[in-house]
Amino acid sequence: MLERTLHRIAAPIDGTLLAIVGGIVLLGLITLFSASYENPGRFSAQFANLGLAFIVMLVASQIPPQTLMRFAPPAYLLGMLLLIAVALFGDVRNGARRWLNLGVTGIQPSEIMKIAMPLMLAWYFHKREAVLRMHDYAVAAFLLAVPTLLIARQPDLGTALLVAAAGCYVIFLAGLSWKIIVSLGIGALASLPFLWGMLHDYQRRRILTLLDPGEDPLGAGYHIIQSTIAVGSGGFTGKGWLNGTQTHLEFIPERSTDFIFAVYSEEFGLIGNTLLLTLYLALIARGLVIAANAPTFFSRLLAGAIVLTFFTYAFVNMGMVSGILPVVGVPLPLVSYGGTALVTLSFGIGVLMSVQSNRKLVQT
Amino acid sequence: MKFAEFRNTERDLYLFQVRIGIAGAAVLAAFAILFARFIYLQVIQHDYYHTKAEDNRISIVPITPNRGNIVDRNGVVLARNYSAYTLEIAPRKVADVEKTINELAAIIEVRPSDRNRFKRLLIEAKGAETLPIRTRLTDEEVARFAAHRYRFPGVDIRARLFRQYPFGELASHALGYIGRINDRDLTWIEERELESNYKGTDHIGKTGLEQSYERELHGTTGYEQVEVDAAGRGVRTLSRTAPTSGNNLVLTLDLALQEVVETAFGNRRGSLVAIEPSTGGILAFISRPGFDPNLFVDGIDPVSWDELNTSLDRPLNNRALTGIYPPGSTFKPFMALAALETGKRTPSQAIFDPGHYDFGGRRFRDDKVGGHGMVDMYKSIVVSCDTYYYTLANDMGIENISRFIGQFGFGARTGIDMEGEGIGVLPSIEWKAKRFRRPDQQKWYAGETISVGIGQGYNAYTPLQLAVAMATLANNGVMFKPHLVKYIENVNTGERRFVEPQPLKTIPLKQENIDVIKRALAGVNIEGTGARAFAKAEYTSGGKTGTSQVIAIKAGEKYSEARTAERHRDHALFIAFAPLEAPKIALAVLVENAGFGAVAAAPIARMVLDYYLLGKKPAKPAPADEAASDGR
């Protein structure tokens, strides 16, 4: 009896995905141990986070995509309501930020949007069934823009970027014509000066700092300078585990969260980086294969968007740490310390597994 | 297939797979860029970054400079620093702050107020590396913690310099206070590009002189190059750039005089500003009630903060600087001077005062029932006759009044060396048109001019403005910029930078007209409304009483002190200068809700002059509420 239940729970688990995820998580734990040397509590706390994430992944993998589809509009609405609540609450000075600083459990509404956004758009495109027309894309763009702006206003540029990316991936995969993509691209380039004017001062400074970190070595450029030194001084083989001087002399800020890649890179060098890149690539490849073979429009779009969002996490984070992208608050997926992003990501991986295991059920 | 009737599933799948392929190619390209970057950093530029990382073993530690002291004109120290031990927690290095505090409390006393203050600091000073949970540890407490130190990573004892205001409440509104740097202060620092000079600094001036002279007081941060070991601990100091202490402020303020006044005020609310007319140097700057600035230094605990903020007496309000009040009859000498200068009156021209003035069907009452009879200019000031000024205001018109009165600085910032100065209201046709929305409200009515004539109506000025106006009149029309700092002293070189008296302007006035007004002001203290307070004074002086209405009295109703709720009672005012020839001091005093100026405010002015000119300290606090004399 028990055996059968366990078997049923284990059935949707995709062995390949799980193995790759396990590999990345293991590298993450090894690095976190080194990064949190002066705060060992984080290492054990990360185990709790991982346990929770594993359960979330298991649960998500049990939910068939058809069921998930039903939850799309309510999840999106809930996310919107919470975002609006935060916007109003946030006006009460320090509101939202304090809530997080005190560490009361609970996830940010913007985090819900990372899943709810691709869910909603995939649901919408699926519902339109027949050939998608211009106005469908317009509706999708609207559904995408409102929460993104709300999050960007908080301000949380990193999350806004990920939510927007997730939505854009759905729209791209749904088949938006190349003509429009190209003209949008040109339009975006043309509106850059305008966007520049809308950025907060500190956000502008971050971008300027990227171009010339030496400008402000003790201020905004500090993160980039120190993390680039960490990566570069790691060399081909790295300085060895627990031997990173940049890490252990406290030159790397946020070294167990957003900048953990600097720690990894310093201690394991180019060899380590290649290994991690390969693992990420394998995970993404596996995910894309799952998406490509998915039976329904909905599950294809959803799976594709989830994988590409995962890619965005990894690319933006490593790009930021190695000094080719501006500093935005995006964690290194499955490696950075912290439960929120971990839970969101593992939910996404669970969904991928569910899509994979339900591949034939619908078709027959 | 099921979906074939809706769409070409095969084709859709194909199109989707093409897109997935493109996405996959993009992913590969992006990762290739990352890989190229890694090769660039870790192989090609490895030597460069390796050297950089080695150099990083040398860390630069800021050394906070000593904040400058503030002393009064006689060298009495009003704000200084002392060294003490604090117990500090680095919130980012401690997993469970609450638990750590509880464990600490078992070793060292941690009061609930310490906890509350710490919580407040956690929210306010987010950027700070460490925050104090306890300040001013005793030697015994230091020893006890040292024995348990190993149990508390992220908690440490530090020797720090603390700001101390030895006289507590005394002169608190002039000094202001310092507090922990918060987000707003950070913006201030960033705007002035002082970030590097504030590395290592936790405190900044928040109000008063501590705020306005922040850049003088702070000093220049020094740096120490320290070689660190693998654990990040300092091994030896390689080089040191000493910090430069902040400059000392030497004030024009006389603390003893300040104390005389604050004692005289007792529990009453109000303000007094005394100025040296020939320089603009402020001798006394009082706003009562005050507060204890020491409470703010380590971060104020929420209970005290609430108390200060919710008190009806509003002790954090700097009344001298920002409080605006109608000047009442202290306005009359300026009106009289305006009449002389504009030729609307001669000194001897007299009117008959029946006790009221009728205009446009409204009756404006004089304070004295039955009136003062025949009143010329001298008498109008000495007995403070309202009817004389009702008539005069009507004859002059609001534009002439505001143009002339404005010259004395009424309704404009005085430019004192303190931030947040109030502006007040100098009523004029233009002002009213701007102030109100509805067209019928925007229009100036001739009837409104009449109450302006006796310092009521829309008139509203700060005590500081009133004192500056008095000083300017005493100084025969030459106005000096009021200032609290006499000179700034460089602690290292001993060099003194004097705040030069800055004549703002010379109001073109005829000396004979000024003399008329001064004679009348002298008359006030000899035979008029100030005579009782200035009985047997051993010096010559001029003064003017004032009583300003807090609530409007309906026509036909007489003001009764007893019947009016305490906080609706009139404010008592007095302006004065002395000696008559070559004045050394001019002042304005306001006592909130104290009734007649002659009774409540004039005696305080007398004490100030007695002390400043003769060195006499008052024997007892000012008489609180004696029977009302006939003064207004």
Interface residues (C-beta under 8 A of the other chain):
Chain A: E38 N39 G41 R42 A45 N94 R98 N101 E129 A130 V131 Y169 F172 L173 G175 L218 G219 Q226 T228 I229 A230 V231 G232 S233 G234 G235 F236 T245 Q246 H248 L249 E250 F251 S265 G269 L270 N273 T274 L277 Y280 L281 I284 A285 L288 A291 A292 F297 R300 G304 L308 F311 F315 M318 G319 S322 G323 I324 Q363
Chain B: M1 F6 R7 D12 L15 F16 Q17 R19 I20 A23 G24 V27 L28 A30 F31 I33 L34 F35 R37 F38 I39 L41 Q42 V43 Q45 H46 Y48 Y49 H50 K52 A53 E54 N56 R57 S59 K93 A95 D96 L122 I123 K126 P153 E195 S196 K199 V228 A230 A231 G232
